[in-house]
Amino acid sequence: MIGKLLLTLAVLLGAYGVLRVRWRANRIEPGTVPGLDRSQGSDSSWQTMRLAASLLIAIMAVGSALYLAQGWFEDQEVVQVQVINANTGRITLYESRRGSVEGRQFQTLDGRTIRLADVERMIILPAEPELDPSREPSR
């Protein structure tokens, strides 16, 4: 995830560098290059373009921050995890955070790490309204 953000930042910095070189090349004073006369209106168009680029970068940054915040809040959601033994049919209930469930193991709210055997299956149930993330799980 951080790699994607760093790649995006590198692309933005590279694009800014290229545009900056082009802007400096276009700022040649009139009269130094024969036949090149810049109109007076071009300065305002560059300012408008800079403003548009700044707004676009700001919108992208806010969108990225909202996406990351949404993922973090989703990972903090308390869910019920049912572990079912396929041989015996025994069902064991646990409470965990959604972000703590990884593959065939998860960590409960009270700090226990549960690893599933090959004969066990896991069902993650949606969060129930009576589950409060601040309380300890029932035993």
Biotite code that builds the C-alpha atoms (Angstrom):
import biotite.structure as struc

atoms = struc.array([
    struc.Atom([0.000, 0.000, 0.000], chain_id="A", res_id=1, res_name="MET", atom_name="CA", element="C"),
    struc.Atom([2.771, 2.413, 0.903], chain_id="A", res_id=2, res_name="ILE", atom_name="CA", element="C"),
    struc.Atom([4.595, 1.385, -2.268], chain_id="A", res_id=3, res_name="GLY", atom_name="CA", element="C"),
    struc.Atom([1.639, 2.569, -4.334], chain_id="A", res_id=4, res_name="LYS", atom_name="CA", element="C"),
    struc.Atom([1.630, 5.909, -2.547], chain_id="A", res_id=5, res_name="LEU", atom_name="CA", element="C"),
    struc.Atom([5.377, 6.329, -3.055], chain_id="A", res_id=6, res_name="LEU", atom_name="CA", element="C"),
    struc.Atom([5.028, 5.466, -6.751], chain_id="A", res_id=7, res_name="LEU", atom_name="CA", element="C"),
    struc.Atom([2.253, 8.044, -7.131], chain_id="A", res_id=8, res_name="THR", atom_name="CA", element="C"),
    struc.Atom([4.367, 10.643, -5.349], chain_id="A", res_id=9, res_name="LEU", atom_name="CA", element="C"),
    struc.Atom([7.353, 9.862, -7.605], chain_id="A", res_id=10, res_name="ALA", atom_name="CA", element="C"),
    struc.Atom([5.220, 10.257, -10.734], chain_id="A", res_id=11, res_name="VAL", atom_name="CA", element="C"),
    struc.Atom([3.838, 13.575, -9.475], chain_id="A", res_id=12, res_name="LEU", atom_name="CA", element="C"),
    struc.Atom([7.308, 14.883, -8.658], chain_id="A", res_id=13, res_name="LEU", atom_name="CA", element="C"),
    struc.Atom([8.610, 13.748, -12.053], chain_id="A", res_id=14, res_name="GLY", atom_name="CA", element="C"),
    struc.Atom([5.745, 15.460, -13.871], chain_id="A", res_id=15, res_name="ALA", atom_name="CA", element="C"),
    struc.Atom([6.326, 18.618, -11.842], chain_id="A", res_id=16, res_name="TYR", atom_name="CA", element="C"),
    struc.Atom([10.013, 18.554, -12.757], chain_id="A", res_id=17, res_name="GLY", atom_name="CA", element="C"),
    struc.Atom([9.264, 18.204, -16.464], chain_id="A", res_id=18, res_name="VAL", atom_name="CA", element="C"),
    struc.Atom([6.708, 21.020, -16.362], chain_id="A", res_id=19, res_name="LEU", atom_name="CA", element="C"),
    struc.Atom([9.081, 23.244, -14.434], chain_id="A", res_id=20, res_name="ARG", atom_name="CA", element="C"),
    struc.Atom([11.781, 22.795, -17.093], chain_id="A", res_id=21, res_name="VAL", atom_name="CA", element="C"),
    struc.Atom([9.250, 23.634, -19.808], chain_id="A", res_id=22, res_name="ARG", atom_name="CA", element="C"),
    struc.Atom([8.049, 26.708, -17.904], chain_id="A", res_id=23, res_name="TRP", atom_name="CA", element="C"),
    struc.Atom([11.614, 27.988, -17.563], chain_id="A", res_id=24, res_name="ARG", atom_name="CA", element="C"),
    struc.Atom([12.266, 27.377, -21.264], chain_id="A", res_id=25, res_name="ALA", atom_name="CA", element="C"),
    struc.Atom([9.151, 29.380, -22.180], chain_id="A", res_id=26, res_name="ASN", atom_name="CA", element="C"),
    struc.Atom([10.186, 32.317, -19.975], chain_id="A", res_id=27, res_name="ARG", atom_name="CA", element="C"),
    struc.Atom([12.804, 33.524, -22.429], chain_id="A", res_id=28, res_name="ILE", atom_name="CA", element="C"),
    struc.Atom([12.766, 37.294, -22.520], chain_id="A", res_id=29, res_name="GLU", atom_name="CA", element="C"),
    struc.Atom([11.296, 38.845, -25.674], chain_id="A", res_id=30, res_name="PRO", atom_name="CA", element="C"),
    struc.Atom([13.984, 40.159, -27.962], chain_id="A", res_id=31, res_name="GLY", atom_name="CA", element="C"),
    struc.Atom([16.597, 37.508, -27.066], chain_id="A", res_id=32, res_name="THR", atom_name="CA", element="C"),
    struc.Atom([15.273, 35.088, -29.675], chain_id="A", res_id=33, res_name="VAL", atom_name="CA", element="C"),
    struc.Atom([14.423, 36.659, -33.029], chain_id="A", res_id=34, res_name="PRO", atom_name="CA", element="C"),
    struc.Atom([10.787, 36.296, -34.057], chain_id="A", res_id=35, res_name="GLY", atom_name="CA", element="C"),
    struc.Atom([9.607, 35.234, -30.593], chain_id="A", res_id=36, res_name="LEU", atom_name="CA", element="C"),
    struc.Atom([7.134, 37.651, -29.041], chain_id="A", res_id=37, res_name="ASP", atom_name="CA", element="C"),
    struc.Atom([5.089, 36.583, -26.048], chain_id="A", res_id=38, res_name="ARG", atom_name="CA", element="C"),
    struc.Atom([1.692, 38.105, -25.716], chain_id="A", res_id=39, res_name="SER", atom_name="CA", element="C"),
    struc.Atom([0.647, 39.795, -22.496], chain_id="A", res_id=40, res_name="GLN", atom_name="CA", element="C"),
    struc.Atom([-2.266, 37.367, -21.994], chain_id="A", res_id=41, res_name="GLY", atom_name="CA", element="C"),
    struc.Atom([-0.042, 34.308, -21.677], chain_id="A", res_id=42, res_name="SER", atom_name="CA", element="C"),
    struc.Atom([0.949, 35.123, -18.079], chain_id="A", res_id=43, res_name="ASP", atom_name="CA", element="C"),
    struc.Atom([-2.652, 34.853, -16.915], chain_id="A", res_id=44, res_name="SER", atom_name="CA", element="C"),
    struc.Atom([-3.114, 31.568, -18.782], chain_id="A", res_id=45, res_name="SER", atom_name="CA", element="C"),
    struc.Atom([-0.035, 30.148, -17.007], chain_id="A", res_id=46, res_name="TRP", atom_name="CA", element="C"),
    struc.Atom([-1.421, 31.279, -13.667], chain_id="A", res_id=47, res_name="GLN", atom_name="CA", element="C"),
    struc.Atom([-4.737, 29.657, -14.477], chain_id="A", res_id=48, res_name="THR", atom_name="CA", element="C"),
    struc.Atom([-2.982, 26.439, -15.475], chain_id="A", res_id=49, res_name="MET", atom_name="CA", element="C"),
    struc.Atom([-0.938, 26.455, -12.268], chain_id="A", res_id=50, res_name="ARG", atom_name="CA", element="C"),
    struc.Atom([-4.075, 27.003, -10.206], chain_id="A", res_id=51, res_name="LEU", atom_name="CA", element="C"),
    struc.Atom([-5.843, 24.138, -11.987], chain_id="A", res_id=52, res_name="ALA", atom_name="CA", element="C"),
    struc.Atom([-2.865, 21.833, -11.420], chain_id="A", res_id=53, res_name="ALA", atom_name="CA", element="C"),
    struc.Atom([-2.699, 22.783, -7.748], chain_id="A", res_id=54, res_name="SER", atom_name="CA", element="C"),
    struc.Atom([-6.412, 22.126, -7.315], chain_id="A", res_id=55, res_name="LEU", atom_name="CA", element="C"),
    struc.Atom([-6.090, 18.758, -9.041], chain_id="A", res_id=56, res_name="LEU", atom_name="CA", element="C"),
    struc.Atom([-3.222, 17.735, -6.754], chain_id="A", res_id=57, res_name="ILE", atom_name="CA", element="C"),
    struc.Atom([-5.173, 18.898, -3.695], chain_id="A", res_id=58, res_name="ALA", atom_name="CA", element="C"),
    struc.Atom([-8.243, 16.908, -4.769], chain_id="A", res_id=59, res_name="ILE", atom_name="CA", element="C"),
    struc.Atom([-6.096, 13.821, -5.342], chain_id="A", res_id=60, res_name="MET", atom_name="CA", element="C"),
    struc.Atom([-4.451, 14.192, -1.916], chain_id="A", res_id=61, res_name="ALA", atom_name="CA", element="C"),
    struc.Atom([-7.804, 14.590, -0.146], chain_id="A", res_id=62, res_name="VAL", atom_name="CA", element="C"),
    struc.Atom([-9.228, 11.610, -2.043], chain_id="A", res_id=63, res_name="GLY", atom_name="CA", element="C"),
    struc.Atom([-6.246, 9.450, -1.084], chain_id="A", res_id=64, res_name="SER", atom_name="CA", element="C"),
    struc.Atom([-6.545, 10.482, 2.560], chain_id="A", res_id=65, res_name="ALA", atom_name="CA", element="C"),
    struc.Atom([-10.265, 9.648, 2.597], chain_id="A", res_id=66, res_name="LEU", atom_name="CA", element="C"),
    struc.Atom([-9.598, 6.246, 0.998], chain_id="A", res_id=67, res_name="TYR", atom_name="CA", element="C"),
    struc.Atom([-6.929, 5.417, 3.588], chain_id="A", res_id=68, res_name="LEU", atom_name="CA", element="C"),
    struc.Atom([-9.154, 6.587, 6.455], chain_id="A", res_id=69, res_name="ALA", atom_name="CA", element="C"),
    struc.Atom([-12.055, 4.475, 5.185], chain_id="A", res_id=70, res_name="GLN", atom_name="CA", element="C"),
    struc.Atom([-9.828, 1.384, 5.062], chain_id="A", res_id=71, res_name="GLY", atom_name="CA", element="C"),
    struc.Atom([-8.552, 2.029, 8.575], chain_id="A", res_id=72, res_name="TRP", atom_name="CA", element="C"),
    struc.Atom([-12.075, 2.469, 9.984], chain_id="A", res_id=73, res_name="PHE", atom_name="CA", element="C"),
    struc.Atom([-13.169, -0.741, 8.252], chain_id="A", res_id=74, res_name="GLU", atom_name="CA", element="C"),
    struc.Atom([-10.232, -2.637, 9.776], chain_id="A", res_id=75, res_name="ASP", atom_name="CA", element="C"),
    struc.Atom([-11.248, -1.423, 13.256], chain_id="A", res_id=76, res_name="GLN", atom_name="CA", element="C"),
    struc.Atom([-14.786, -2.828, 12.942], chain_id="A", res_id=77, res_name="GLU", atom_name="CA", element="C"),
    struc.Atom([-15.609, -5.563, 15.475], chain_id="A", res_id=78, res_name="VAL", atom_name="CA", element="C"),
    struc.Atom([-16.886, -8.790, 13.887], chain_id="A", res_id=79, res_name="VAL", atom_name="CA", element="C"),
    struc.Atom([-17.906, -12.216, 15.117], chain_id="A", res_id=80, res_name="GLN", atom_name="CA", element="C"),
    struc.Atom([-15.764, -15.099, 13.890], chain_id="A", res_id=81, res_name="VAL", atom_name="CA", element="C"),
    struc.Atom([-17.244, -18.596, 13.878], chain_id="A", res_id=82, res_name="GLN", atom_name="CA", element="C"),
    struc.Atom([-14.746, -21.452, 13.826], chain_id="A", res_id=83, res_name="VAL", atom_name="CA", element="C"),
    struc.Atom([-16.373, -24.690, 12.672], chain_id="A", res_id=84, res_name="ILE", atom_name="CA", element="C"),
    struc.Atom([-14.710, -28.077, 13.064], chain_id="A", res_id=85, res_name="ASN", atom_name="CA", element="C"),
    struc.Atom([-15.638, -30.040, 9.936], chain_id="A", res_id=86, res_name="ALA", atom_name="CA", element="C"),
    struc.Atom([-15.201, -33.428, 11.662], chain_id="A", res_id=87, res_name="ASN", atom_name="CA", element="C"),
    struc.Atom([-17.276, -32.838, 14.789], chain_id="A", res_id=88, res_name="THR", atom_name="CA", element="C"),
    struc.Atom([-19.483, -29.912, 13.712], chain_id="A", res_id=89, res_name="GLY", atom_name="CA", element="C"),
    struc.Atom([-18.522, -27.997, 16.861], chain_id="A", res_id=90, res_name="ARG", atom_name="CA", element="C"),
    struc.Atom([-18.893, -24.221, 16.483], chain_id="A", res_id=91, res_name="ILE", atom_name="CA", element="C"),
    struc.Atom([-16.798, -21.816, 18.542], chain_id="A", res_id=92, res_name="THR", atom_name="CA", element="C"),
    struc.Atom([-17.541, -18.072, 18.551], chain_id="A", res_id=93, res_name="LEU", atom_name="CA", element="C"),
    struc.Atom([-14.898, -15.356, 18.890], chain_id="A", res_id=94, res_name="TYR", atom_name="CA", element="C"),
    struc.Atom([-14.925, -11.573, 18.607], chain_id="A", res_id=95, res_name="GLU", atom_name="CA", element="C"),
    struc.Atom([-12.195, -9.893, 16.599], chain_id="A", res_id=96, res_name="SER", atom_name="CA", element="C"),
    struc.Atom([-11.440, -6.783, 14.606], chain_id="A", res_id=97, res_name="ARG", atom_name="CA", element="C"),
    struc.Atom([-11.822, -7.152, 10.853], chain_id="A", res_id=98, res_name="ARG", atom_name="CA", element="C"),
    struc.Atom([-8.212, -6.071, 10.263], chain_id="A", res_id=99, res_name="GLY", atom_name="CA", element="C"),
    struc.Atom([-6.915, -8.786, 12.637], chain_id="A", res_id=100, res_name="SER", atom_name="CA", element="C"),
    struc.Atom([-8.241, -11.617, 10.473], chain_id="A", res_id=101, res_name="VAL", atom_name="CA", element="C"),
    struc.Atom([-5.494, -12.766, 8.127], chain_id="A", res_id=102, res_name="GLU", atom_name="CA", element="C"),
    struc.Atom([-5.660, -16.032, 6.210], chain_id="A", res_id=103, res_name="GLY", atom_name="CA", element="C"),
    struc.Atom([-6.141, -18.941, 8.593], chain_id="A", res_id=104, res_name="ARG", atom_name="CA", element="C"),
    struc.Atom([-5.417, -17.019, 11.782], chain_id="A", res_id=105, res_name="GLN", atom_name="CA", element="C"),
    struc.Atom([-6.828, -14.068, 13.684], chain_id="A", res_id=106, res_name="PHE", atom_name="CA", element="C"),
    struc.Atom([-6.414, -12.235, 16.955], chain_id="A", res_id=107, res_name="GLN", atom_name="CA", element="C"),
    struc.Atom([-9.337, -11.898, 19.351], chain_id="A", res_id=108, res_name="THR", atom_name="CA", element="C"),
    struc.Atom([-10.270, -8.730, 21.217], chain_id="A", res_id=109, res_name="LEU", atom_name="CA", element="C"),
    struc.Atom([-8.706, -10.096, 24.415], chain_id="A", res_id=110, res_name="ASP", atom_name="CA", element="C"),
    struc.Atom([-5.343, -10.651, 22.657], chain_id="A", res_id=111, res_name="GLY", atom_name="CA", element="C"),
    struc.Atom([-5.421, -14.395, 21.930], chain_id="A", res_id=112, res_name="ARG", atom_name="CA", element="C"),
    struc.Atom([-4.087, -15.529, 18.554], chain_id="A", res_id=113, res_name="THR", atom_name="CA", element="C"),
    struc.Atom([-6.188, -18.300, 17.017], chain_id="A", res_id=114, res_name="ILE", atom_name="CA", element="C"),
    struc.Atom([-4.751, -20.497, 14.237], chain_id="A", res_id=115, res_name="ARG", atom_name="CA", element="C"),
    struc.Atom([-7.139, -22.769, 12.384], chain_id="A", res_id=116, res_name="LEU", atom_name="CA", element="C"),
    struc.Atom([-6.377, -26.434, 11.773], chain_id="A", res_id=117, res_name="ALA", atom_name="CA", element="C"),
    struc.Atom([-6.875, -27.995, 8.344], chain_id="A", res_id=118, res_name="ASP", atom_name="CA", element="C"),
    struc.Atom([-10.225, -29.453, 9.421], chain_id="A", res_id=119, res_name="VAL", atom_name="CA", element="C"),
    struc.Atom([-11.574, -26.151, 10.691], chain_id="A", res_id=120, res_name="GLU", atom_name="CA", element="C"),
    struc.Atom([-13.424, -23.503, 8.716], chain_id="A", res_id=121, res_name="ARG", atom_name="CA", element="C"),
    struc.Atom([-13.925, -19.845, 9.536], chain_id="A", res_id=122, res_name="MET", atom_name="CA", element="C"),
    struc.Atom([-17.040, -17.732, 8.976], chain_id="A", res_id=123, res_name="ILE", atom_name="CA", element="C"),
    struc.Atom([-16.852, -13.984, 9.503], chain_id="A", res_id=124, res_name="ILE", atom_name="CA", element="C"),
    struc.Atom([-20.236, -12.592, 10.460], chain_id="A", res_id=125, res_name="LEU", atom_name="CA", element="C"),
    struc.Atom([-21.132, -8.931, 9.980], chain_id="A", res_id=126, res_name="PRO", atom_name="CA", element="C"),
    struc.Atom([-20.860, -6.694, 12.982], chain_id="A", res_id=127, res_name="ALA", atom_name="CA", element="C"),
    struc.Atom([-23.870, -6.858, 15.243], chain_id="A", res_id=128, res_name="GLU", atom_name="CA", element="C"),
    struc.Atom([-25.274, -3.678, 16.811], chain_id="A", res_id=129, res_name="PRO", atom_name="CA", element="C"),
    struc.Atom([-24.798, -5.000, 20.348], chain_id="A", res_id=130, res_name="GLU", atom_name="CA", element="C"),
    struc.Atom([-21.053, -5.478, 19.800], chain_id="A", res_id=131, res_name="LEU", atom_name="CA", element="C"),
    struc.Atom([-19.295, -2.501, 21.323], chain_id="A", res_id=132, res_name="ASP", atom_name="CA", element="C"),
    struc.Atom([-15.606, -2.174, 20.342], chain_id="A", res_id=133, res_name="PRO", atom_name="CA", element="C"),
    struc.Atom([-14.727, -0.722, 23.756], chain_id="A", res_id=134, res_name="SER", atom_name="CA", element="C"),
    struc.Atom([-15.959, -3.683, 25.799], chain_id="A", res_id=135, res_name="ARG", atom_name="CA", element="C"),
    struc.Atom([-14.187, -6.944, 26.470], chain_id="A", res_id=136, res_name="GLU", atom_name="CA", element="C"),
    struc.Atom([-15.542, -10.088, 24.757], chain_id="A", res_id=137, res_name="PRO", atom_name="CA", element="C"),
    struc.Atom([-17.740, -12.471, 26.710], chain_id="A", res_id=138, res_name="SER", atom_name="CA", element="C"),
    struc.Atom([-16.202, -15.794, 27.708], chain_id="A", res_id=139, res_name="ARG", atom_name="CA", element="C"),
])
